[in-house]
Amino acid sequence: MTIHHTKYKRNYLNYLAEVMETSHLSYPVEVALERIFERFYSEFSYRIVQVDMHEAMVDWLQGLAIPIPFYNDEIVELAITMGSASEDMSDRQRERICDNYFRFMASIILEFEPKYSIVRHMRGDDEGFRLPGRAHRNLNISQARSHCKDPSTSTPEYFDGYAFTRYTVKRLRF
């Protein structure tokens, strides 16, 4: 039996967090997504420029960058387990699931891409305040990290860090 798309998308996000685990580390969903996008931007930033973001993500996933199923039987079994497909489907439906699998996974991952805002911290202060201005909001992980590594963003009085935007926090809260 299939379930509503909002529920099976969360199932896929939890699954992605599981596959990103190592033998001694497990990650919450937001950290797993952060690690996925860190690798994606570092390995495929050139491809994003050549084609759109979705196509670049599809290409990256087809290269088996993260340990997700890639055999047809495993793909169909994952779809049934996650609730996006029912067990009593036709061969044609199974074929369509397999043909569109990497595009589907790319869509789910990109839909939940974490966005960041720059947070200015006063030295010796655990709290921070968000910088005003549109240039410091809705940054991807690569942009946020490069901003914070820039020596011009740090002085003896403060340093810049980054945090999830409110929208990202709301989207990733289960």
C-alpha positions, -999 to +999 in steps of 0.1 A: +000+000+000+013+034-009+013+063+016+011+100+013+041+117-003+049+138+028+053+106+048+073+086+024+096+115+018+104+115+055+110+077+053+135+083+025+153+110+045+156+087+075+169+060+051+195+084+038+206+091+073+210+054+079+231+048+047+254+077+056+262+060+090+296+045+094+305+016+117+310+039+147+291+071+138+254+076+132+240+109+121+207+127+125+189+136+093+201+172+091+238+162+096+235+134+070+221+159+045+248+183+053+275+156+047+257+147+014+257+182+001+293+189+013+305+160-009+282+169-037+294+205-039+331+195-035+329+167-061+304+181-086+305+219-085+318+219-121+288+199-133+263+223-116+277+250-139+273+229-170+238+216-164+211+224-138+213+213-102+189+184-106+208+169-135+241+173-117+226+155-086+213+127-108+247+122-124+263+122-090+240+096-076+243+074-107+281+074-100+271+057-067+285+086-046+265+074-016+256+038-008+220+036-021+206+006-039+213+003-076+201-032-086+165-032-099+152-057-073+167-036-045+152-004-059+117-019-061+121-034-026+132+000-013+102+017-029+078-008-013+095-005+021+095+033+021+058+034+011+061+050-023+050+019-042+026-010-035+035-047-036+009-056-062+023-035-091+026-045-127+059-052-145+054-018-163+052+000-130+083-018-117+102-008-148+091+029-144+103+029-108+137+016-118+140+039-148+132+070-127+149+060-095+180+083-095+158+112-107+134+105-078+162+103-052+178+135-065+144+153-062+140+141-026+175+151-016+174+185-033+140+193-019+154+191+016+188+208+009+197+226+041+201+264+038+222+285+062+224+320+075+255+337+087+256+342+125+280+367+140+295+357+173+312+380+197+344+365+211+338+349+244+300+348+238+281+315+230+251+334+216+252+349+182+230+373+162+220+370+126+235+395+102+209+417+084+208+417+046+198+392+020+234+383+010+238+363+042+207+341+040+198+310+022+234+300+015+243+264+007+269+246+028+297+255+004+289+292+004+285+294+042+318+277+048+337+298+023+322+330+039+333+319+074+369+309+062+373+344+046+397+363+069+379+396+062+348+383+081+367+379+114+381+406+137+394+406+173+359+413+185+338+388+165+338+359+141+312+346+117+297+312+119+266+297+102+234+281+113+204+265+097+177+290+085+144+289+103+128+274+072+153+246+072+148+239+109+111+238+103+113+215+073+137+190+089+119+188+122+100+155+124 
